[in-house]
Amino acid sequence: MELTLVALVAAMVATLAGAAIQGSIGFGMNLVTVPVLALLVPEALPVAVILLGLPISVTMLRHERAAVDRAGVMWIICGRLPGSAVGAWVAATVAVETLQQLVGVVILCFVIASIAMPPVPVRRGTQVLTGAVSGVTGTAAGIGGPPLALLYQHHTGPTMRSTLAASFFVGTFVSMVALGIAGAVGAGPVLLGLVLAPVVVLGSHFGRRSHAFLARGWLRSAVLVFSAVSAAVVIADSLT
């Protein structure tokens, strides 16, 4: 994996911004970070961004763990297990260009779903199904948060943020084990993930402290617009 100084700085800026967004509204870090890495260091996906699920989930759970939907997390993880196995197979078998296209398509689908999809009832069946989808997309492309955010988008902020954080925490271990078994974990992406981990903690702290400003309606729209444009650029880059 080749990493230039410009690519590293861009990855750190994107991670800082994404972590601040996720610390405020509960999701969004990988919608910002993943397309940047897909353009500059596609070989780092999905391992580097999956590892960032640990520091972001710990910092979020530290303050709102009492609001976690514990039963919901259990059913989400039940779905995440088989989903992660499928995602690991995809990550281990597809070419880098195909993975870039997958990242772009997944992001565009989530943006469209965020705008057009009606509310989904939160019950055992939808939690397992959403966990499975999150496992596939999170393990294969490093984007596992949006399916859960769509499911919990009409819950209170603390419940949404803490439940997603708890799911990320367990899901990160599940995905990394699945990728390790599939032979898709390299030293370079792991090292990049470790380098970016302190940036995640800093961004999450800023997002929590600036919640009153960042959690306003404009931020969600801005994240979706940025994600859609980035996804289109990633797809175009992979095709050319």
Order of alpha helices (4+ residues) and beta strands (2+ residues): alpha-alpha-alpha-alpha-alpha-alpha-alpha-alpha-alpha-alpha-alpha-alpha
